[in-house]
Amino acid sequence: MLLIPCPHCGPREEREFRCGGESHVARPSFAEAPNDEAFAEYLYVRTNPRGVQAERWHHLYGCRRWFNLLRNTVTHEITAVYPMGAPRPEPAP
Ligand SMILES: [Zn+2]
């Protein structure tokens, strides 16, 4: 089980959280003509890396806030926690 460091509550067990998937997936603009291909890619295509991935997490059974973190998908090591809307930090070397 993961020990997830909530930026508001401190480290808590994974069962208190829900993963919201990959972070920084930009919604396509519909200011011009609607583009089905761009919207389908927004909905269904993810990078699914083997290594460090930025993810959104919701502390559902705690402070009920959302935040981002960097997690290694192989080792599950969490290397950074940062607020929603903040840019992705560079992973530690
Ligand atoms: Zn929390």
PDB file of the backbone (N, CA, C, O) and the ligand in Angstrom, with CONECT records:
HET     ZN  A 101       1
ATOM      1  N   MET A   1       0.850  -1.190   0.000  1.00  0.00           N
ATOM      2  CA  MET A   1       0.000   0.000   0.000  1.00  0.00           C
ATOM      3  C   MET A   1       0.884   1.238   0.000  1.00  0.00           C
ATOM      4  O   MET A   1       1.896   1.303   0.698  1.00  0.00           O
ATOM      5  N   LEU A   2       0.480   2.210  -0.794  1.00  0.00           N
ATOM      6  CA  LEU A   2       1.232   3.459  -0.866  1.00  0.00           C
ATOM      7  C   LEU A   2       0.984   4.312   0.374  1.00  0.00           C
ATOM      8  O   LEU A   2      -0.099   4.286   0.959  1.00  0.00           O
ATOM      9  N   LEU A   3       2.000   5.061   0.759  1.00  0.00           N
ATOM     10  CA  LEU A   3       1.855   6.089   1.781  1.00  0.00           C
ATOM     11  C   LEU A   3       1.956   7.412   1.028  1.00  0.00           C
ATOM     12  O   LEU A   3       3.034   7.803   0.580  1.00  0.00           O
ATOM     13  N   ILE A   4       0.824   8.094   0.896  1.00  0.00           N
ATOM     14  CA  ILE A   4       0.755   9.286   0.056  1.00  0.00           C
ATOM     15  C   ILE A   4       0.846  10.540   0.918  1.00  0.00           C
ATOM     16  O   ILE A   4       0.075  10.704   1.863  1.00  0.00           O
ATOM     17  N   PRO A   5       1.791  11.426   0.592  1.00  0.00           N
ATOM     18  CA  PRO A   5       1.959  12.645   1.388  1.00  0.00           C
ATOM     19  C   PRO A   5       0.990  13.742   0.943  1.00  0.00           C
ATOM     20  O   PRO A   5       1.296  14.511   0.032  1.00  0.00           O
ATOM     21  N   CYS A   6      -0.172  13.813   1.582  1.00  0.00           N
ATOM     22  CA  CYS A   6      -1.117  14.898   1.277  1.00  0.00           C
ATOM     23  C   CYS A   6      -0.472  16.217   1.711  1.00  0.00           C
ATOM     24  O   CYS A   6       0.032  16.310   2.830  1.00  0.00           O
ATOM     25  N   PRO A   7      -0.478  17.237   0.848  1.00  0.00           N
ATOM     26  CA  PRO A   7       0.161  18.503   1.218  1.00  0.00           C
ATOM     27  C   PRO A   7      -0.582  19.240   2.332  1.00  0.00           C
ATOM     28  O   PRO A   7      -0.042  20.191   2.897  1.00  0.00           O
ATOM     29  N   HIS A   8      -1.795  18.828   2.658  1.00  0.00           N
ATOM     30  CA  HIS A   8      -2.585  19.503   3.686  1.00  0.00           C
ATOM     31  C   HIS A   8      -2.661  18.705   4.987  1.00  0.00           C
ATOM     32  O   HIS A   8      -2.776  19.290   6.064  1.00  0.00           O
ATOM     33  N   CYS A   9      -2.597  17.368   4.895  1.00  0.00           N
ATOM     34  CA  CYS A   9      -2.799  16.492   6.058  1.00  0.00           C
ATOM     35  C   CYS A   9      -1.561  15.712   6.461  1.00  0.00           C
ATOM     36  O   CYS A   9      -1.500  15.180   7.570  1.00  0.00           O
ATOM     37  N   GLY A  10      -0.571  15.633   5.579  1.00  0.00           N
ATOM     38  CA  GLY A  10       0.593  14.812   5.865  1.00  0.00           C
ATOM     39  C   GLY A  10       0.433  13.421   5.274  1.00  0.00           C
ATOM     40  O   GLY A  10      -0.528  13.165   4.550  1.00  0.00           O
ATOM     41  N   PRO A  11       1.355  12.528   5.571  1.00  0.00           N
ATOM     42  CA  PRO A  11       1.309  11.176   4.995  1.00  0.00           C
ATOM     43  C   PRO A  11       0.088  10.394   5.483  1.00  0.00           C
ATOM     44  O   PRO A  11      -0.214  10.350   6.675  1.00  0.00           O
ATOM     45  N   ARG A  12      -0.604   9.780   4.521  1.00  0.00           N
ATOM     46  CA  ARG A  12      -1.782   8.962   4.832  1.00  0.00           C
ATOM     47  C   ARG A  12      -1.776   7.732   3.933  1.00  0.00           C
ATOM     48  O   ARG A  12      -1.119   7.717   2.892  1.00  0.00           O
ATOM     49  N   GLU A  13      -2.506   6.710   4.339  1.00  0.00           N
ATOM     50  CA  GLU A  13      -2.570   5.479   3.559  1.00  0.00           C
ATOM     51  C   GLU A  13      -3.339   5.697   2.260  1.00  0.00           C
ATOM     52  O   GLU A  13      -4.234   6.539   2.181  1.00  0.00           O
ATOM     53  N   GLU A  14      -2.973   4.924   1.252  1.00  0.00           N
ATOM     54  CA  GLU A  14      -3.557   5.037  -0.095  1.00  0.00           C
ATOM     55  C   GLU A  14      -5.074   4.895  -0.082  1.00  0.00           C
ATOM     56  O   GLU A  14      -5.757   5.525  -0.889  1.00  0.00           O
ATOM     57  N   ARG A  15      -5.610   4.079   0.818  1.00  0.00           N
ATOM     58  CA  ARG A  15      -7.059   3.826   0.813  1.00  0.00           C
ATOM     59  C   ARG A  15      -7.877   5.074   1.112  1.00  0.00           C
ATOM     60  O   ARG A  15      -9.088   5.064   0.888  1.00  0.00           O
ATOM     61  N   GLU A  16      -7.267   6.151   1.609  1.00  0.00           N
ATOM     62  CA  GLU A  16      -7.991   7.401   1.854  1.00  0.00           C
ATOM     63  C   GLU A  16      -8.124   8.243   0.586  1.00  0.00           C
ATOM     64  O   GLU A  16      -8.828   9.253   0.583  1.00  0.00           O
ATOM     65  N   PHE A  17      -7.453   7.832  -0.489  1.00  0.00           N
ATOM     66  CA  PHE A  17      -7.358   8.649  -1.701  1.00  0.00           C
ATOM     67  C   PHE A  17      -8.030   7.979  -2.896  1.00  0.00           C
ATOM     68  O   PHE A  17      -8.304   6.779  -2.888  1.00  0.00           O
ATOM     69  N   ARG A  18      -8.283   8.776  -3.905  1.00  0.00           N
ATOM     70  CA  ARG A  18      -8.683   8.283  -5.216  1.00  0.00           C
ATOM     71  C   ARG A  18      -7.770   8.932  -6.243  1.00  0.00           C
ATOM     72  O   ARG A  18      -7.522  10.137  -6.203  1.00  0.00           O
ATOM     73  N   CYS A  19      -7.276   8.116  -7.160  1.00  0.00           N
ATOM     74  CA  CYS A  19      -6.424   8.645  -8.225  1.00  0.00           C
ATOM     75  C   CYS A  19      -7.307   9.197  -9.331  1.00  0.00           C
ATOM     76  O   CYS A  19      -8.250   8.540  -9.772  1.00  0.00           O
ATOM     77  N   GLY A  20      -6.996  10.401  -9.773  1.00  0.00           N
ATOM     78  CA  GLY A  20      -7.765  11.044 -10.835  1.00  0.00           C
ATOM     79  C   GLY A  20      -7.102  10.923 -12.191  1.00  0.00           C
ATOM     80  O   GLY A  20      -7.517  11.583 -13.143  1.00  0.00           O
ATOM     81  N   GLY A  21      -6.083  10.093 -12.294  1.00  0.00           N
ATOM     82  CA  GLY A  21      -5.433   9.887 -13.579  1.00  0.00           C
ATOM     83  C   GLY A  21      -4.299  10.856 -13.831  1.00  0.00           C
ATOM     84  O   GLY A  21      -3.841  11.572 -12.941  1.00  0.00           O
ATOM     85  N   GLU A  22      -3.869  10.851 -15.068  1.00  0.00           N
ATOM     86  CA  GLU A  22      -2.717  11.644 -15.470  1.00  0.00           C
ATOM     87  C   GLU A  22      -3.007  13.142 -15.356  1.00  0.00           C
ATOM     88  O   GLU A  22      -4.103  13.598 -15.681  1.00  0.00           O
ATOM     89  N   SER A  23      -2.021  13.891 -14.895  1.00  0.00           N
ATOM     90  CA  SER A  23      -2.135  15.353 -14.780  1.00  0.00           C
ATOM     91  C   SER A  23      -1.726  16.028 -16.077  1.00  0.00           C
ATOM     92  O   SER A  23      -1.096  15.426 -16.946  1.00  0.00           O
ATOM     93  N   HIS A  24      -2.093  17.268 -16.179  1.00  0.00           N
ATOM     94  CA  HIS A  24      -1.657  18.150 -17.262  1.00  0.00           C
ATOM     95  C   HIS A  24      -2.144  17.680 -18.638  1.00  0.00           C
ATOM     96  O   HIS A  24      -1.440  17.840 -19.635  1.00  0.00           O
ATOM     97  N   VAL A  25      -3.330  17.108 -18.687  1.00  0.00           N
ATOM     98  CA  VAL A  25      -3.939  16.752 -19.964  1.00  0.00           C
ATOM     99  C   VAL A  25      -4.802  17.949 -20.368  1.00  0.00           C
ATOM    100  O   VAL A  25      -5.837  18.214 -19.756  1.00  0.00           O
ATOM    101  N   ALA A  26      -4.376  18.651 -21.382  1.00  0.00           N
ATOM    102  CA  ALA A  26      -5.048  19.894 -21.772  1.00  0.00           C
ATOM    103  C   ALA A  26      -6.288  19.609 -22.619  1.00  0.00           C
ATOM    104  O   ALA A  26      -6.233  18.846 -23.584  1.00  0.00           O
ATOM    105  N   ARG A  27      -7.398  20.226 -22.246  1.00  0.00           N
ATOM    106  CA  ARG A  27      -8.635  20.091 -23.012  1.00  0.00           C
ATOM    107  C   ARG A  27      -8.500  20.901 -24.306  1.00  0.00           C
ATOM    108  O   ARG A  27      -8.045  22.044 -24.269  1.00  0.00           O
ATOM    109  N   PRO A  28      -8.888  20.327 -25.445  1.00  0.00           N
ATOM    110  CA  PRO A  28      -8.761  21.081 -26.698  1.00  0.00           C
ATOM    111  C   PRO A  28      -9.715  22.271 -26.720  1.00  0.00           C
ATOM    112  O   PRO A  28     -10.794  22.233 -26.130  1.00  0.00           O
ATOM    113  N   SER A  29      -9.305  23.298 -27.393  1.00  0.00           N
ATOM    114  CA  SER A  29     -10.121  24.496 -27.515  1.00  0.00           C
ATOM    115  C   SER A  29     -11.175  24.316 -28.609  1.00  0.00           C
ATOM    116  O   SER A  29     -10.901  23.772 -29.679  1.00  0.00           O
ATOM    117  N   PHE A  30     -12.368  24.782 -28.315  1.00  0.00           N
ATOM    118  CA  PHE A  30     -13.425  24.741 -29.316  1.00  0.00           C
ATOM    119  C   PHE A  30     -13.764  26.153 -29.783  1.00  0.00           C
ATOM    120  O   PHE A  30     -14.863  26.417 -30.271  1.00  0.00           O
ATOM    121  N   ALA A  31     -12.801  27.050 -29.622  1.00  0.00           N
ATOM    122  CA  ALA A  31     -13.003  28.422 -30.072  1.00  0.00           C
ATOM    123  C   ALA A  31     -13.191  28.476 -31.584  1.00  0.00           C
ATOM    124  O   ALA A  31     -13.959  29.288 -32.099  1.00  0.00           O
ATOM    125  N   GLU A  32     -12.478  27.596 -32.286  1.00  0.00           N
ATOM    126  CA  GLU A  32     -12.659  27.514 -33.732  1.00  0.00           C
ATOM    127  C   GLU A  32     -13.648  26.378 -34.014  1.00  0.00           C
ATOM    128  O   GLU A  32     -14.610  26.212 -33.265  1.00  0.00           O
ATOM    129  N   ALA A  33     -13.441  25.622 -35.039  1.00  0.00           N
ATOM    130  CA  ALA A  33     -14.336  24.521 -35.385  1.00  0.00           C
ATOM    131  C   ALA A  33     -14.095  23.335 -34.445  1.00  0.00           C
ATOM    132  O   ALA A  33     -12.949  23.059 -34.093  1.00  0.00           O
ATOM    133  N   PRO A  34     -15.158  22.628 -34.033  1.00  0.00           N
ATOM    134  CA  PRO A  34     -14.972  21.425 -33.210  1.00  0.00           C
ATOM    135  C   PRO A  34     -14.150  20.385 -33.962  1.00  0.00           C
ATOM    136  O   PRO A  34     -14.300  20.210 -35.171  1.00  0.00           O
ATOM    137  N   ASN A  35     -13.292  19.708 -33.233  1.00  0.00           N
ATOM    138  CA  ASN A  35     -12.406  18.726 -33.840  1.00  0.00           C
ATOM    139  C   ASN A  35     -12.574  17.410 -33.083  1.00  0.00           C
ATOM    140  O   ASN A  35     -12.078  17.272 -31.965  1.00  0.00           O
ATOM    141  N   ASP A  36     -13.270  16.441 -33.686  1.00  0.00           N
ATOM    142  CA  ASP A  36     -13.544  15.168 -33.024  1.00  0.00           C
ATOM    143  C   ASP A  36     -12.278  14.407 -32.698  1.00  0.00           C
ATOM    144  O   ASP A  36     -12.185  13.784 -31.640  1.00  0.00           O
ATOM    145  N   GLU A  37     -11.307  14.448 -33.581  1.00  0.00           N
ATOM    146  CA  GLU A  37     -10.068  13.709 -33.354  1.00  0.00           C
ATOM    147  C   GLU A  37      -9.317  14.253 -32.138  1.00  0.00           C
ATOM    148  O   GLU A  37      -8.805  13.483 -31.326  1.00  0.00           O
ATOM    149  N   ALA A  38      -9.251  15.574 -32.014  1.00  0.00           N
ATOM    150  CA  ALA A  38      -8.561  16.180 -30.873  1.00  0.00           C
ATOM    151  C   ALA A  38      -9.300  15.870 -29.574  1.00  0.00           C
ATOM    152  O   ALA A  38      -8.668  15.631 -28.545  1.00  0.00           O
ATOM    153  N   PHE A  39     -10.633  15.872 -29.613  1.00  0.00           N
ATOM    154  CA  PHE A  39     -11.393  15.595 -28.399  1.00  0.00           C
ATOM    155  C   PHE A  39     -11.295  14.121 -28.017  1.00  0.00           C
ATOM    156  O   PHE A  39     -11.228  13.803 -26.830  1.00  0.00           O
ATOM    157  N   ALA A  40     -11.284  13.220 -28.985  1.00  0.00           N
ATOM    158  CA  ALA A  40     -11.110  11.795 -28.700  1.00  0.00           C
ATOM    159  C   ALA A  40      -9.741  11.543 -28.079  1.00  0.00           C
ATOM    160  O   ALA A  40      -9.615  10.735 -27.159  1.00  0.00           O
ATOM    161  N   GLU A  41      -8.724  12.226 -28.573  1.00  0.00           N
ATOM    162  CA  GLU A  41      -7.388  12.075 -28.001  1.00  0.00           C
ATOM    163  C   GLU A  41      -7.350  12.592 -26.568  1.00  0.00           C
ATOM    164  O   GLU A  41      -6.711  11.992 -25.703  1.00  0.00           O
ATOM    165  N   TYR A  42      -8.036  13.711 -26.316  1.00  0.00           N
ATOM    166  CA  TYR A  42      -8.121  14.273 -24.962  1.00  0.00           C
ATOM    167  C   TYR A  42      -8.790  13.285 -24.002  1.00  0.00           C
ATOM    168  O   TYR A  42      -8.373  13.157 -22.851  1.00  0.00           O
ATOM    169  N   LEU A  43      -9.814  12.597 -24.470  1.00  0.00           N
ATOM    170  CA  LEU A  43     -10.557  11.679 -23.606  1.00  0.00           C
ATOM    171  C   LEU A  43      -9.852  10.356 -23.370  1.00  0.00           C
ATOM    172  O   LEU A  43      -9.888   9.825 -22.260  1.00  0.00           O
ATOM    173  N   TYR A  44      -9.203   9.809 -24.412  1.00  0.00           N
ATOM    174  CA  TYR A  44      -8.774   8.415 -24.332  1.00  0.00           C
ATOM    175  C   TYR A  44      -7.275   8.170 -24.400  1.00  0.00           C
ATOM    176  O   TYR A  44      -6.829   7.095 -24.000  1.00  0.00           O
ATOM    177  N   VAL A  45      -6.497   9.090 -24.875  1.00  0.00           N
ATOM    178  CA  VAL A  45      -5.073   8.815 -25.070  1.00  0.00           C
ATOM    179  C   VAL A  45      -4.277   9.358 -23.879  1.00  0.00           C
ATOM    180  O   VAL A  45      -4.369  10.536 -23.535  1.00  0.00           O
ATOM    181  N   ARG A  46      -3.500   8.476 -23.266  1.00  0.00           N
ATOM    182  CA  ARG A  46      -2.635   8.860 -22.158  1.00  0.00           C
ATOM    183  C   ARG A  46      -1.231   8.376 -22.459  1.00  0.00           C
ATOM    184  O   ARG A  46      -1.040   7.478 -23.279  1.00  0.00           O
ATOM    185  N   THR A  47      -0.238   8.976 -21.790  1.00  0.00           N
ATOM    186  CA  THR A  47       1.146   8.617 -22.085  1.00  0.00           C
ATOM    187  C   THR A  47       1.522   7.257 -21.506  1.00  0.00           C
ATOM    188  O   THR A  47       2.302   6.526 -22.117  1.00  0.00           O
ATOM    189  N   ASN A  48       0.978   6.901 -20.328  1.00  0.00           N
ATOM    190  CA  ASN A  48       1.222   5.598 -19.694  1.00  0.00           C
ATOM    191  C   ASN A  48       2.707   5.246 -19.681  1.00  0.00           C
ATOM    192  O   ASN A  48       3.101   4.212 -20.220  1.00  0.00           O
ATOM    193  N   PRO A  49       3.537   6.098 -19.071  1.00  0.00           N
ATOM    194  CA  PRO A  49       4.983   5.857 -19.136  1.00  0.00           C
ATOM    195  C   PRO A  49       5.431   4.747 -18.185  1.00  0.00           C
ATOM    196  O   PRO A  49       4.769   4.444 -17.192  1.00  0.00           O
ATOM    197  N   ARG A  50       6.547   4.166 -18.515  1.00  0.00           N
ATOM    198  CA  ARG A  50       7.236   3.274 -17.577  1.00  0.00           C
ATOM    199  C   ARG A  50       8.291   4.150 -16.908  1.00  0.00           C
ATOM    200  O   ARG A  50       9.391   4.336 -17.430  1.00  0.00           O
ATOM    201  N   GLY A  51       7.933   4.679 -15.750  1.00  0.00           N
ATOM    202  CA  GLY A  51       8.814   5.624 -15.069  1.00  0.00           C
ATOM    203  C   GLY A  51       7.983   6.680 -14.372  1.00  0.00           C
ATOM    204  O   GLY A  51       6.885   6.396 -13.894  1.00  0.00           O
ATOM    205  N   VAL A  52       8.500   7.897 -14.311  1.00  0.00           N
ATOM    206  CA  VAL A  52       7.851   8.978 -13.565  1.00  0.00           C
ATOM    207  C   VAL A  52       6.655   9.509 -14.340  1.00  0.00           C
ATOM    208  O   VAL A  52       6.748   9.827 -15.526  1.00  0.00           O
ATOM    209  N   GLN A  53       5.533   9.597 -13.641  1.00  0.00           N
ATOM    210  CA  GLN A  53       4.292  10.119 -14.228  1.00  0.00           C
ATOM    211  C   GLN A  53       3.681  11.142 -13.274  1.00  0.00           C
ATOM    212  O   GLN A  53       3.705  10.954 -12.057  1.00  0.00           O
ATOM    213  N   ALA A  54       3.138  12.216 -13.823  1.00  0.00           N
ATOM    214  CA  ALA A  54       2.399  13.194 -13.026  1.00  0.00           C
ATOM    215  C   ALA A  54       0.945  12.729 -12.918  1.00  0.00           C
ATOM    216  O   ALA A  54       0.305  12.427 -13.926  1.00  0.00           O
ATOM    217  N   GLU A  55       0.435  12.676 -11.690  1.00  0.00           N
ATOM    218  CA  GLU A  55      -0.923  12.190 -11.459  1.00  0.00           C
ATOM    219  C   GLU A  55      -1.701  13.159 -10.567  1.00  0.00           C
ATOM    220  O   GLU A  55      -1.134  13.880  -9.746  1.00  0.00           O
ATOM    221  N   ARG A  56      -3.022  13.146 -10.762  1.00  0.00           N
ATOM    222  CA  ARG A  56      -3.910  13.914  -9.882  1.00  0.00           C
ATOM    223  C   ARG A  56      -4.437  12.955  -8.812  1.00  0.00           C
ATOM    224  O   ARG A  56      -4.807  11.820  -9.111  1.00  0.00           O
ATOM    225  N   TRP A  57      -4.465  13.419  -7.582  1.00  0.00           N
ATOM    226  CA  TRP A  57      -5.001  12.598  -6.490  1.00  0.00           C
ATOM    227  C   TRP A  57      -5.983  13.426  -5.675  1.00  0.00           C
ATOM    228  O   TRP A  57      -5.813  14.633  -5.498  1.00  0.00           O
ATOM    229  N   HIS A  58      -7.012  12.748  -5.186  1.00  0.00           N
ATOM    230  CA  HIS A  58      -8.058  13.386  -4.384  1.00  0.00           C
ATOM    231  C   HIS A  58      -8.037  12.752  -3.006  1.00  0.00           C
ATOM    232  O   HIS A  58      -8.160  11.532  -2.893  1.00  0.00           O
ATOM    233  N   HIS A  59      -7.885  13.540  -1.966  1.00  0.00           N
ATOM    234  CA  HIS A  59      -7.912  13.014  -0.598  1.00  0.00           C
ATOM    235  C   HIS A  59      -9.374  12.901  -0.172  1.00  0.00           C
ATOM    236  O   HIS A  59      -9.895  13.723   0.581  1.00  0.00           O
ATOM    237  N   LEU A  60     -10.009  11.853  -0.682  1.00  0.00           N
ATOM    238  CA  LEU A  60     -11.462  11.680  -0.548  1.00  0.00           C
ATOM    239  C   LEU A  60     -11.902  11.526   0.896  1.00  0.00           C
ATOM    240  O   LEU A  60     -12.903  12.116   1.302  1.00  0.00           O
ATOM    241  N   TYR A  61     -11.173  10.745   1.678  1.00  0.00           N
ATOM    242  CA  TYR A  61     -11.566  10.509   3.074  1.00  0.00           C
ATOM    243  C   TYR A  61     -10.655  11.281   4.029  1.00  0.00           C
ATOM    244  O   TYR A  61     -10.273  10.776   5.085  1.00  0.00           O
ATOM    245  N   GLY A  62     -10.319  12.496   3.645  1.00  0.00           N
ATOM    246  CA  GLY A  62      -9.489  13.372   4.469  1.00  0.00           C
ATOM    247  C   GLY A  62      -9.942  14.801   4.247  1.00  0.00           C
ATOM    248  O   GLY A  62     -11.087  15.151   4.535  1.00  0.00           O
ATOM    249  N   CYS A  63      -9.050  15.617   3.737  1.00  0.00           N
ATOM    250  CA  CYS A  63      -9.363  17.037   3.531  1.00  0.00           C
ATOM    251  C   CYS A  63     -10.221  17.277   2.284  1.00  0.00           C
ATOM    252  O   CYS A  63     -10.711  18.387   2.078  1.00  0.00           O
ATOM    253  N   ARG A  64     -10.406  16.242   1.448  1.00  0.00           N
ATOM    254  CA  ARG A  64     -11.219  16.300   0.229  1.00  0.00           C
ATOM    255  C   ARG A  64     -10.653  17.284  -0.800  1.00  0.00           C
ATOM    256  O   ARG A  64     -11.404  17.828  -1.610  1.00  0.00           O
ATOM    257  N   ARG A  65      -9.358  17.513  -0.773  1.00  0.00           N
ATOM    258  CA  ARG A  65      -8.720  18.395  -1.743  1.00  0.00           C
ATOM    259  C   ARG A  65      -7.973  17.575  -2.795  1.00  0.00           C
ATOM    260  O   ARG A  65      -7.573  16.434  -2.565  1.00  0.00           O
ATOM    261  N   TRP A  66      -7.802  18.211  -3.965  1.00  0.00           N
ATOM    262  CA  TRP A  66      -7.044  17.620  -5.065  1.00  0.00           C
ATOM    263  C   TRP A  66      -5.631  18.173  -5.050  1.00  0.00           C
ATOM    264  O   TRP A  66      -5.404  19.311  -4.638  1.00  0.00           O
ATOM    265  N   PHE A  67      -4.694  17.370  -5.497  1.00  0.00           N
ATOM    266  CA  PHE A  67      -3.311  17.809  -5.664  1.00  0.00           C
ATOM    267  C   PHE A  67      -2.648  16.920  -6.701  1.00  0.00           C
ATOM    268  O   PHE A  67      -3.197  15.892  -7.097  1.00  0.00           O
ATOM    269  N   ASN A  68      -1.478  17.319  -7.131  1.00  0.00           N
ATOM    270  CA  ASN A  68      -0.690  16.549  -8.094  1.00  0.00           C
ATOM    271  C   ASN A  68       0.496  15.918  -7.382  1.00  0.00           C
ATOM    272  O   ASN A  68       0.963  16.412  -6.355  1.00  0.00           O
ATOM    273  N   LEU A  69       0.963  14.839  -7.940  1.00  0.00           N
ATOM    274  CA  LEU A  69       2.227  14.267  -7.462  1.00  0.00           C
ATOM    275  C   LEU A  69       2.948  13.603  -8.619  1.00  0.00           C
ATOM    276  O   LEU A  69       2.350  13.289  -9.648  1.00  0.00           O
ATOM    277  N   LEU A  70       4.232  13.398  -8.436  1.00  0.00           N
ATOM    278  CA  LEU A  70       5.038  12.628  -9.381  1.00  0.00           C
ATOM    279  C   LEU A  70       5.288  11.266  -8.761  1.00  0.00           C
ATOM    280  O   LEU A  70       5.847  11.151  -7.670  1.00  0.00           O
ATOM    281  N   ARG A  71       4.854  10.215  -9.495  1.00  0.00           N
ATOM    282  CA  ARG A  71       5.021   8.847  -8.991  1.00  0.00           C
ATOM    283  C   ARG A  71       5.694   8.006 -10.056  1.00  0.00           C
ATOM    284  O   ARG A  71       5.353   8.074 -11.236  1.00  0.00           O
ATOM    285  N   ASN A  72       6.653   7.215  -9.617  1.00  0.00           N
ATOM    286  CA  ASN A  72       7.295   6.278 -10.526  1.00  0.00           C
ATOM    287  C   ASN A  72       6.376   5.071 -10.670  1.00  0.00           C
ATOM    288  O   ASN A  72       6.045   4.430  -9.673  1.00  0.00           O
ATOM    289  N   THR A  73       5.962   4.751 -11.886  1.00  0.00           N
ATOM    290  CA  THR A  73       4.993   3.684 -12.109  1.00  0.00           C
ATOM    291  C   THR A  73       5.606   2.295 -11.920  1.00  0.00           C
ATOM    292  O   THR A  73       4.876   1.307 -11.847  1.00  0.00           O
ATOM    293  N   VAL A  74       6.919   2.209 -11.841  1.00  0.00           N
ATOM    294  CA  VAL A  74       7.575   0.922 -11.623  1.00  0.00           C
ATOM    295  C   VAL A  74       7.799   0.688 -10.132  1.00  0.00           C
ATOM    296  O   VAL A  74       7.457  -0.372  -9.607  1.00  0.00           O
ATOM    297  N   THR A  75       8.373   1.676  -9.454  1.00  0.00           N
ATOM    298  CA  THR A  75       8.732   1.515  -8.041  1.00  0.00           C
ATOM    299  C   THR A  75       7.684   2.095  -7.099  1.00  0.00           C
ATOM    300  O   THR A  75       7.725   1.820  -5.900  1.00  0.00           O
ATOM    301  N   HIS A  76       6.752   2.883  -7.606  1.00  0.00           N
ATOM    302  CA  HIS A  76       5.721   3.596  -6.831  1.00  0.00           C
ATOM    303  C   HIS A  76       6.313   4.671  -5.923  1.00  0.00           C
ATOM    304  O   HIS A  76       5.630   5.171  -5.029  1.00  0.00           O
ATOM    305  N   GLU A  77       7.567   5.026  -6.146  1.00  0.00           N
ATOM    306  CA  GLU A  77       8.187   6.083  -5.357  1.00  0.00           C
ATOM    307  C   GLU A  77       7.560   7.430  -5.726  1.00  0.00           C
ATOM    308  O   GLU A  77       7.425   7.751  -6.907  1.00  0.00           O
ATOM    309  N   ILE A  78       7.181   8.207  -4.725  1.00  0.00           N
ATOM    310  CA  ILE A  78       6.612   9.537  -4.933  1.00  0.00           C
ATOM    311  C   ILE A  78       7.721  10.547  -4.695  1.00  0.00           C
ATOM    312  O   ILE A  78       8.285  10.622  -3.603  1.00  0.00           O
ATOM    313  N   THR A  79       8.032  11.334  -5.741  1.00  0.00           N
ATOM    314  CA  THR A  79       9.180  12.233  -5.650  1.00  0.00           C
ATOM    315  C   THR A  79       8.804  13.692  -5.511  1.00  0.00           C
ATOM    316  O   THR A  79       9.660  14.507  -5.169  1.00  0.00           O
ATOM    317  N   ALA A  80       7.546  14.055  -5.763  1.00  0.00           N
ATOM    318  CA  ALA A  80       7.138  15.457  -5.615  1.00  0.00           C
ATOM    319  C   ALA A  80       5.631  15.521  -5.422  1.00  0.00           C
ATOM    320  O   ALA A  80       4.885  14.716  -5.979  1.00  0.00           O
ATOM    321  N   VAL A  81       5.196  16.481  -4.631  1.00  0.00           N
ATOM    322  CA  VAL A  81       3.776  16.777  -4.440  1.00  0.00           C
ATOM    323  C   VAL A  81       3.620  18.265  -4.666  1.00  0.00           C
ATOM    324  O   VAL A  81       4.378  19.059  -4.109  1.00  0.00           O
ATOM    325  N   TYR A  82       2.632  18.661  -5.486  1.00  0.00           N
ATOM    326  CA  TYR A  82       2.470  20.070  -5.809  1.00  0.00           C
ATOM    327  C   TYR A  82       1.003  20.384  -6.057  1.00  0.00           C
ATOM    328  O   TYR A  82       0.225  19.489  -6.387  1.00  0.00           O
ATOM    329  N   PRO A  83       0.619  21.646  -5.903  1.00  0.00           N
ATOM    330  CA  PRO A  83      -0.805  22.001  -5.989  1.00  0.00           C
ATOM    331  C   PRO A  83      -1.355  21.942  -7.408  1.00  0.00           C
ATOM    332  O   PRO A  83      -0.611  22.002  -8.387  1.00  0.00           O
ATOM    333  N   MET A  84      -2.672  21.825  -7.494  1.00  0.00           N
ATOM    334  CA  MET A  84      -3.351  21.869  -8.780  1.00  0.00           C
ATOM    335  C   MET A  84      -3.065  23.217  -9.434  1.00  0.00           C
ATOM    336  O   MET A  84      -3.026  24.242  -8.753  1.00  0.00           O
ATOM    337  N   GLY A  85      -2.870  23.220 -10.720  1.00  0.00           N
ATOM    338  CA  GLY A  85      -2.607  24.448 -11.451  1.00  0.00           C
ATOM    339  C   GLY A  85      -1.140  24.810 -11.524  1.00  0.00           C
ATOM    340  O   GLY A  85      -0.754  25.661 -12.326  1.00  0.00           O
ATOM    341  N   ALA A  86      -0.316  24.183 -10.705  1.00  0.00           N
ATOM    342  CA  ALA A  86       1.123  24.455 -10.745  1.00  0.00           C
ATOM    343  C   ALA A  86       1.752  23.648 -11.869  1.00  0.00           C
ATOM    344  O   ALA A  86       1.260  22.569 -12.203  1.00  0.00           O
ATOM    345  N   PRO A  87       2.832  24.152 -12.459  1.00  0.00           N
ATOM    346  CA  PRO A  87       3.501  23.378 -13.511  1.00  0.00           C
ATOM    347  C   PRO A  87       4.184  22.145 -12.934  1.00  0.00           C
ATOM    348  O   PRO A  87       4.523  22.094 -11.752  1.00  0.00           O
ATOM    349  N   ARG A  88       4.377  21.155 -13.798  1.00  0.00           N
ATOM    350  CA  ARG A  88       5.034  19.920 -13.375  1.00  0.00           C
ATOM    351  C   ARG A  88       6.485  20.203 -13.013  1.00  0.00           C
ATOM    352  O   ARG A  88       7.222  20.769 -13.821  1.00  0.00           O
ATOM    353  N   PRO A  89       6.909  19.816 -11.803  1.00  0.00           N
ATOM    354  CA  PRO A  89       8.325  20.006 -11.453  1.00  0.00           C
ATOM    355  C   PRO A  89       9.191  18.985 -12.167  1.00  0.00           C
ATOM    356  O   PRO A  89       8.717  17.927 -12.582  1.00  0.00           O
ATOM    357  N   GLU A  90      10.441  19.310 -12.302  1.00  0.00           N
ATOM    358  CA  GLU A  90      11.382  18.376 -12.910  1.00  0.00           C
ATOM    359  C   GLU A  90      11.633  17.233 -11.934  1.00  0.00           C
ATOM    360  O   GLU A  90      11.818  17.473 -10.741  1.00  0.00           O
ATOM    361  N   PRO A  91      11.641  15.978 -12.427  1.00  0.00           N
ATOM    362  CA  PRO A  91      11.935  14.857 -11.525  1.00  0.00           C
ATOM    363  C   PRO A  91      13.380  14.909 -11.059  1.00  0.00           C
ATOM    364  O   PRO A  91      14.262  15.385 -11.774  1.00  0.00           O
ATOM    365  N   ALA A  92      13.608  14.417  -9.860  1.00  0.00           N
ATOM    366  CA  ALA A  92      14.972  14.377  -9.326  1.00  0.00           C
ATOM    367  C   ALA A  92      15.808  13.424 -10.180  1.00  0.00           C
ATOM    368  O   ALA A  92      15.310  12.391 -10.628  1.00  0.00           O
ATOM    369  N   PRO A  93      17.082  13.769 -10.406  1.00  0.00           N
ATOM    370  CA  PRO A  93      17.924  12.892 -11.242  1.00  0.00           C
ATOM    371  C   PRO A  93      18.218  11.567 -10.560  1.00  0.00           C
ATOM    372  O   PRO A  93      18.909  10.721 -11.127  1.00  0.00           O
TER     373      PRO A  93
HETATM  374 ZN    ZN A 101      -5.560  15.829   2.892  1.00  0.00          ZN2+
END
